Amino acid sequence: MFKNHLKLAWRSILKNKLFSTINVIGLSIGLCAAMVIGAIVYYDFSFDRFHPDSDRIYRITTVFKSNDAEFSNRGVSVPLMRTFQEGVPGVELTAPFFNTSFFKVENREADLSFRNAENAILADDAYFKLFQYKWLAGESKSALSEPGQVVLSREKAERYFPHTQMANVVGRTLIYNDSIPVKVTGVVADFEKKSDLRFTEFMSLASAKMFDGKDVASNDAWNSTSSGDQLFIRIKDVSSVPAIQSRLDALALEHKSTEPWAINDERLFVLQPLADIHFGGKHGDYPFNNSDHVASMTVLKSLAFVALFLLLLGCANFINLTSAQALTRAKEIGIRKTLGSSKKQVVRQFLVETFIMTLLAAVLSLVLAPVLLRQFTDFLPGDIDLSVLYSAKGAVGILVLVIVVSLLSGFYPAFVLSKFRPVLVLKGQFSKGDKGVRLRKTLTVFQFVVAQVFVIATVLVGKQIYYVMNKDMGIKTDAVAYVYLPWSNNSDVKKERLFHQIKDIKGVSNVSWGNNPPTSNNTSSSILTYYKDGAEMHQETEFLWGDLSYLKTYQIPLLAGRERLNDSIREYVVNETFAKALGFQNAPDVVGATVKLDTMSISIVGLMKDFNQRSLRSTINPMALTGDWGNGGYSNFRSIHFDLGKDTGQWATSIAEIERAWASVFPDEEVEVEFMDETVEGFYRRERSTMQLLKWATGLAIMISCLGLLGLAVYTTERRVKEIGVRKVLGANLAQLNLLLCKEFLLLVGIAFIISVPISWYLIHEWMQSFAYKTSMSWWVFLSSGLGMVIVALAVIGSRTYRAANINPVESLRTE
Amino acid sequence: MLLQLNNLFKWVNSGGQRIFLLKDINLEVEEGEFISIMGPSGSGKSTLLNVIGMLDGFDEGEYHFLDESVHTLKEKHRANLYKEYIGFVFQSYHLLDELTVKENLEMPLIYKNFKGSERKAMVADMLDRFSIVGKKDLFPSQLSGGQQQLVGIARALISNPKLILADEPTGNLNSKQGEEIMDIFKQLNDDGVTIIQVTHSEKNAEYGSRVINLLDGRMI
């Protein structure tokens, strides 16, 4: 029986090649999207799930509340670690560690030297109790209990000790940072499964003092939080969470900052389950300092929605086409039934057919999936792949998907087909007013609503991105570049030497000292105090460091007052927003005012024009330009900014010369010249990946919808061949016939447009809320998207109606 | 003379063989004639009718309609020609199911660019002439076969054609309905309309003034 089903199903698929092709392609687009997105979602959900008792492992992080704003920090203040080490009820194990890096590691026996050892942490034995590594040599018990001990990953061990057996690595000595001898006590393998814990060098916590690091035992800085200071705990059981949380709340309250400016601030310690770390918790932080990817629930959810819609579009297509085609199969089913087939058997036969078709589509999508995945590599982590699809788990997943899709798309048509009454069908009295028409029209409208929403969203998102990338930020962005000096080993002499060498390069002008560029993701702010009519005013102010040429380099106009007298004088140049924030109706009046930073009095000598300090998601904040003072002896001038001039042909030479100058001053450090316009572009990486995704979703949605429309047009024109013949005999010309046939489809597309406008308006309106600067949602975007859709639809339908209208009526009216 | 066919051939190639559908047809039709084409199934009756109606082409020979040489005309001119002068009546009526009687009648006029008011008047006229005013808002499925054919004829006549081509107009009707339809044709012929019908029935053929017998595509 089943074999018979299979054979018949296969034949009927072959018989209707056009419909089968459209169906398979439509389904495979949906399936392909579902598979790729499934693999992406699976990837992000498979991090750090393998640790023993992983459901009892938590990280403690910090959340700061200031007025209405909330910030988070994945680290905690060091004394909190000590409190936990001393014992907190409900906590079974406390494992603190510090992210760090070493500027030099030497294997003196082999005369090998390595720079910038990264992905390193300072940890103690508790770390290896909490996270169980596979030990290739040495043992976990006391590997990190003494000062001067280090555990290496296999990769690091092979690097530091080439051609050495792992067992022989243990016991050898490495020299860190020129002078610190450290003994290797173990070698561990990397986790085989996916993990965010990508550390390769584990220095004992007891060595912290040797590296000028923070000492857990003595550190008392309750109000200093660094993102690299990590505190992991394993709790006894989940029921102890509330007790631990209340202890954390108590500690936070007890050690609240007493500084006057912190009066409105609140600090919370928060328990973060291990499973949450990959998703960045509530605030979307990266899992660790050395992570390069944080999964976003919002992104995964929107991806899942895209997959769902594309799948539904494919199913809608299938239902549409097959129930439309039902008429042509009526006779077959009539005969079947007179020969004794039950309704159930017809349904089963048909479902088998659908299943086979879906299976074909699944095979096709497996082939297409890598192609689709490649389109998203820009914003996906590099090691993501589709191997999960080929695993046992993936195979089961795909099978379930195929079954669900075939039921979803096959059930209704099967039901319709099985209802045919054989007597009527065979007598040829088959009624033509079939009831499925309304359903099919509804499905077509649904398809086009989805496609249209995607189109409008893509255009509007594109428009917003174009807007923010091209809006004048108030600073010169093209041809301006900057280079950060190395963190260490940068004496004033070397700095000056580099500065002057760059200044002498031909084509480079307006060279200036500064810290961050005027527009960046880094900010530094403090509270300035201003006395106004006897009342004290506190104003949070962002600082921008720069020398006297800095404004010129970025072409920020000075509106009133003057530049500071020199780089070390305590004078500010402020922006217009600052002046307004202090209550100056007429901004230039701010010149001459005096503000206080802590106890220092600083006079405001100039007013600069407002510019955007960050991406256009944020508004302009009060800001002060300041010289190089007040950082406890450390210099704030950490970068050199310059203009490469108009002659773009000259740039490559200039940059090569800058790199040469750098190499002569800092031979051991790498140089990176950063361009201002690229920095600005970088702000919108997320938006551009959204755009990429939208473009694909739009393309696929349009494709599926048009396939569906094509199928429907084929069906309708075939059904109306007689009518077309009659009309033609009665004198209708080609244009009139085409219009007649297209009209009803265009009506559907029109209805879809009307429905999609408010939906897409709402969606984009919500999306734009994250921007302080918004492009307008112009009516022409909607209109032209709609028109575009009509044109595409017309092209699709037209190809069929033209053919239908050209059929010789003699053919179509031959007496039945 | 209304139309003239000279040495007209029509064939199809099938399996390397040339099968003749029409063979050396020579026919002259004067205005006001009522011609019946007869012959067994497959003898080429309908093909000949379609060729005369310009719905179908031919492979060899000449066809003159009024002063035009049809065989030299382009598709578009041919369409204009039959739109202007020829009306069709079918065995299975070929009314459009989703249009009412009135709308079915109106359709040819729309394609001939008559104005709305004119169309209304002409439709009303025709409904009156065939006494089907009461049925004007019904759909074809609500009518009997005879009534449907009546509408079919009315539709063929509405734009005042010179020639009516009828392909077994009574084939789907019972004898009484058939008689009524033939009476109408007779009457139309008396009013000056040229009619060519394809028929199987001797009795129906007797209504005409001339009978053409076909066998295997040849006139005998």
Boltz contact constraints between the chains, C-beta under 6 A:
constraints:
  - contact:
      token1: [A, 723]
      token2: [B, 96]
      max_distance: 6.0
  - contact:
      token1: [A, 726]
      token2: [B, 94]
      max_distance: 6.0
  - contact:
      token1: [A, 729]
      token2: [B, 88]
      max_distance: 6.0
  - contact:
      token1: [A, 730]
      token2: [B, 107]
      max_distance: 6.0
  - contact:
      token1: [A, 730]
      token2: [B, 108]
      max_distance: 6.0
  - contact:
      token1: [A, 730]
      token2: [B, 111]
      max_distance: 6.0
  - contact:
      token1: [A, 731]
      token2: [B, 83]
      max_distance: 6.0
  - contact:
      token1: [A, 731]
      token2: [B, 108]
      max_distance: 6.0
  - contact:
      token1: [A, 731]
      token2: [B, 111]
      max_distance: 6.0
  - contact:
      token1: [A, 731]
      token2: [B, 112]
      max_distance: 6.0
  - contact:
      token1: [A, 732]
      token2: [B, 111]
      max_distance: 6.0
  - contact:
      token1: [A, 809]
      token2: [B, 55]
      max_distance: 6.0
  - contact:
      token1: [A, 810]
      token2: [B, 50]
      max_distance: 6.0
  - contact:
      token1: [A, 810]
      token2: [B, 55]
      max_distance: 6.0
  - contact:
      token1: [A, 810]
      token2: [B, 56]
      max_distance: 6.0
  - contact:
      token1: [A, 815]
      token2: [B, 91]
      max_distance: 6.0
